[in-house]
Amino acid sequence: MEEVNAVPVVEVQNITHRYGDRTALSGVAFAVDEGEVFILLGPNGSGKTTLFRILSTLSKPDEGTARIFGHDVRREASRVRERTGIVFQRPSLDQKLTVRENLVHHGRLHGLRGGRLSARVQEMMERLRIADRANDLVETLSGGLSRRVELARSLLHGPGLLILDEPSAGLDPGARHDLWAYLEELRTNDGVTLLVTTHLIDEADRASRVLVLHEGCVVALDTPSSLKDQIGGDVISLTTSEPQKLSGRISDELGLRPAVLDGSVRFEKKDGHAFIARLFEVFPGMIQSVTVARPTLEDVFIARTGHGLREDEE
């Protein structure tokens, strides 16, 4: 019997998008499989929000195609919306309506009516633990509670894909933890595929796979552990009063490729802890302090781009 290949939940092929003379996305391509937590990682200005808008059918790409559950986001936007839940970075609830009123209104937009709508609203409020706030105005809720209401709203119509743009923006650590605990529950128990944009390293570490964006281009795509393994050693960071001079000497005398970021000199070296003594021997008086750490996804970003995960405006 011939094996049938499953259609990806999301399939993006050579997406390019421009704002005037500025290219926000350039030839972006990837696929997301069912049940994945797929994370788009990059600083503000990397193209994450532009890609989010295209996948949520709010914008059309200048070039390339994007399909969700096999439906083209440009030509079949209504079919895409039927199977996709969207959570925006900025609050999008009606602040002057109650929690229940927000959910009922959104459910009607998806064709839910009568008893089915009421039952679904109640179910989602109970699952997100906001049923006791059903009659409260949204403007009275904390950031964490508001985010739960937005999640409940996005899930009313039973989507198979949930797309979230910087979902923990503005949340305190406790609310962030609760948010991710529920997202993982959705993936595990309901089979919902998650596509999340973030610039936060700890969130990206939760991914099944991470796509790293920089200036509109894909610079890395793999599991978090595989990407970190590609660094090839420990990350050594040196503080010094002359970072550019020390960086140049390390390059010339040790044959390494350091980068200067935020006033520190950083480079990768296998068995980095055993290398520290040699650094102080070769560069006496120049090094003020040393840290040695296992690679993080930020180190992956630095290795691929030469830059840190800055928060520039997109």
HELIX and SHEET records of a PDB file:
HELIX    1   1 LYS A   48  LEU A   55  1                                   8    
HELIX    2   2 ALA A   77  GLU A   82  1                                   6    
HELIX    3   3 VAL A   99  LEU A  109  1                                  11    
HELIX    4   4 GLY A  114  ARG A  127  1                                  14    
HELIX    5   5 ALA A  131  ARG A  133  5                                   3    
HELIX    6   6 VAL A  138  THR A  140  5                                   3    
HELIX    7   7 GLY A  143  LEU A  155  1                                  13    
HELIX    8   8 PRO A  173  GLU A  185  1                                  13    
HELIX    9   9 LEU A  186  ASP A  190  3                                   5    
HELIX   10  10 ILE A  201  ALA A  204  1                                   4    
HELIX   11  11 PRO A  224  ASP A  229  1                                   6    
HELIX   12  12 PRO A  243  LEU A  254  1                                  12    
HELIX   13  13 GLY A  272  PHE A  275  5                                   4    
HELIX   14  14 ILE A  276  VAL A  282  1                                   7    
HELIX   15  15 LEU A  297  THR A  305  1                                   9    
SHEET    1   A 4 ARG A  22  VAL A  32  0                                        
SHEET    2   A 4 VAL A  10  TYR A  19 -1                                        
SHEET    3   A 4 GLU A  63  ILE A  68 -1                                        
SHEET    4   A 4 HIS A  71  ASP A  72 -1                                        
SHEET    1   B 6 THR A  84  VAL A  87  0                                        
SHEET    2   B 6 LEU A 161  ASP A 165  1                                        
SHEET    3   B 6 THR A 193  THR A 198  1                                        
SHEET    4   B 6 VAL A  37  LEU A  41  1                                        
SHEET    5   B 6 ARG A 209  HIS A 214  1                                        
SHEET    6   B 6 CYS A 217  ASP A 222 -1                                        
SHEET    1   C 4 ALA A 259  LEU A 261  0                                        
SHEET    2   C 4 SER A 264  LYS A 269 -1                                        
SHEET    3   C 4 ASP A 234  THR A 239 -1                                        
SHEET    4   C 4 SER A 289  ALA A 293 -1                                        
END                                                                             
